[in-house]
Amino acid sequence: MTEDRKTAAGFPFAIACICAAVIVIILASSFIAGNPGAAPAAVIPPAPAPVCACTETAGIPGSSYPALPVPVCTAVLQPAPVRPVTAETLPVATLQLEKPAAADLVAYTQRGFNRPVEASIAWWMSPGFMDNTTEFRGYERKSPEGKAAYPEEHRIFFNFITENLDAAEQLSQLHDTTILFRGISPGFAATVINESRYREPAFASTSYDITLSLDAFAVRSTDGYRNVLVLTRHSGDHAFYINEDEREFLLPRGMTWNVVKTVAIENLTVTAGFLLHNRTQTAASFDHVRLMYITEAACP
């Protein structure tokens, strides 16, 4: 879905995350270019598996829920990108969306969460939530020293929200493979491409409907392209469904990502088996879209 209004100032490289295996399959499917004037070519988002498993866990003080494994890697700067990012350009292409399994779209009020968890999710979704979550994500991205500079009341409240959203993530494992999208700003996109790996300390909002990402959050870069992250979450992966209004899934905080491929499409057609966001049709067209495929890089 979204990039929050404050993007991270930069995403340091994480060479402390040394994985035991290389990616066997980077992209399960590739784009097939179409000829101008012909029917659009099929665009099948990839479904790569995570690079390796993570053993580090985040505690939830005072909570009755077990701790959520969070792939938090020690951030260490390095002078060069982790790997080159493959870049493609297509004149025309089609992206077909699938709606997630019904079991993964259960409203949070029907999940049996305890009151603190339910209240924290309600706060996230409350009117004016964008300003709230922007400030909260800014706090999550601070160093311990940076967080200590906040008023005690802010720290108490934000830590309460963090603990309970961690709990919601712990209890939210997907039943089926789901492809998610996140529209990002030009500055964020440049950082992601240049570094080819980045870590998101905060909870990341995504959507299963790319039209929401393109309409609301993917601001055009100077080259005219709107940038959208594309990621695949598999059965058993943690991703918490927030609401149908923005078709939003929240990802656990502290995730680290590798950028494996970008595809710049001059004319993109989106089709779906459901009504697209803020539309009465199941198809929409967009010009100059850059899809940026990412895969999770977890700690060994």
CORNOR-V503064 format. One record per backbone hydrogen bond with DSSP energy under -1.0 kcal/mol. CO is the residue of the C=O (numbers start at 0). NH is the residue of the N-H. If there is no record, write none. Layout:
BEGIN
CO&NH + CO&NH
END
This chain:
BEGIN
0&182 + 12&75 + 13&16 + 15&17 + 34&37 + 40&93 + 41&31 + 59&62 + 67&57 + 69&71 + 85&261 + 87&263 + 89&265 + 92&268 + 93&42 + 94&270 + 100&103 + 101&104 + 106&109 + 107&110 + 113&117 + 114&118 + 115&119 + 116&120 + 117&121 + 118&122 + 119&123 + 120&124 + 125&128 + 127&131 + 128&132 + 129&133 + 130&134 + 131&135 + 132&136 + 133&137 + 134&138 + 135&139 + 136&140 + 138&141 + 142&146 + 143&147 + 146&149 + 150&154 + 151&155 + 152&156 + 153&157 + 154&158 + 155&159 + 156&160 + 157&161 + 158&162 + 159&163 + 160&164 + 161&165 + 162&166 + 163&167 + 164&168 + 165&169 + 166&170 + 168&171 + 171&238 + 173&235 + 177&232 + 179&230 + 180&206 + 181&228 + 184&188 + 185&189 + 186&190 + 187&191 + 188&192 + 189&193 + 190&194 + 191&195 + 194&81 + 195&258 + 197&256 + 199&253 + 203&250 + 205&248 + 206&180 + 208&212 + 209&213 + 210&214 + 211&215 + 212&216 + 212&217 + 216&218 + 220&223 + 224&220 + 225&289 + 226&183 + 227&291 + 228&181 + 229&293 + 230&179 + 232&177 + 233&236 + 236&173 + 239&249 + 242&247 + 246&207 + 247&241 + 248&205 + 249&239 + 254&199 + 255&296 + 256&197 + 257&294 + 259&85 + 260&292 + 261&87 + 262&290 + 263&89 + 264&288 + 265&287 + 266&92 + 267&285 + 268&94 + 269&283 + 270&96 + 275&278 + 280&275 + 281&271 + 283&269 + 285&267 + 287&225 + 288&264 + 289&227 + 290&262 + 291&229 + 292&259 + 292&260 + 294&257 + 295&50
END
